[in-house]
């Protein structure tokens, strides 16, 4: 039951993040096209890659910690 609820929560968070990013990036591109803002796309790419790496690393640590706690409770 907890696995199901956890999966649903992750799915909802992923959808919300996809919607936000899906609106934000084209918005930046439009503002850059109109000349209203100056976007350094190389920096955006580097920061996004770094954030995704850190997020995936954190998720893996949480999953490993949770798995070890459940494994220890059944011993």
N, C-alpha and C positions, 0 to 999 in steps of 0.2 A: 504494500500500500504506500509506504514512504517513497519507494522508488518511482512509482507512478506519479505521485504528487510532485516529486522533485523534477521528473521529466517534463511534466506539464508547466511547472514554473520556469524552467530553463527555456522551454519553447515560447512562452509568452514574452519573456525578457528578450529573447533573440528576435522575435517579430517586432517588438517595440523599437529595438536598436536598429533593425533594418529599415523601418519606416523613417526614423529620425535621420539616419545617414542618407537614406534615399531622397529625402527632401533637402538636407543641408548641402550636400555636394553639388547638385544641380543649381541650387540657389547661389552658392559661391561662384560657380562657373558663369551664371548669368550676370551677377554683379561685376565680375572680372571682365566679361565681354563688354558690358556697358561702360566700363572705365571708372566705376564708382569705388572699387577696391582693387588693391594690387595683391594678388595671391601668388605666393612663392610655392608652386606646385611640388617642387623637389622636397622642400621642407615638410609639406603636408604628407607626402608619400613616406618619408623617413619616420615621421612621428606616428603615422598610422601603423606602419610595420612594427615599430617598437611597442606600441600599445597592444597590438594583437599578440605579439610574442609574450608580453608580460601577462596578459589576460589568460592565454592558454597555459602558461606556466603555473599561474595561480590556481586555475581550475584543476590541473593535474595534481598539484599538492593537496588540494581539498579532497579530491577523489581518493588519493592514496591514504590520507589521514582517516577519512571516513571508512574506507575498506579495512584498514588495520584496526580501527575501533570495533567494528562489527565482528571481525575475525577473532579479536581478543575476547569479546563477550561470549562467544560460543565455545571457547576452549574449556 
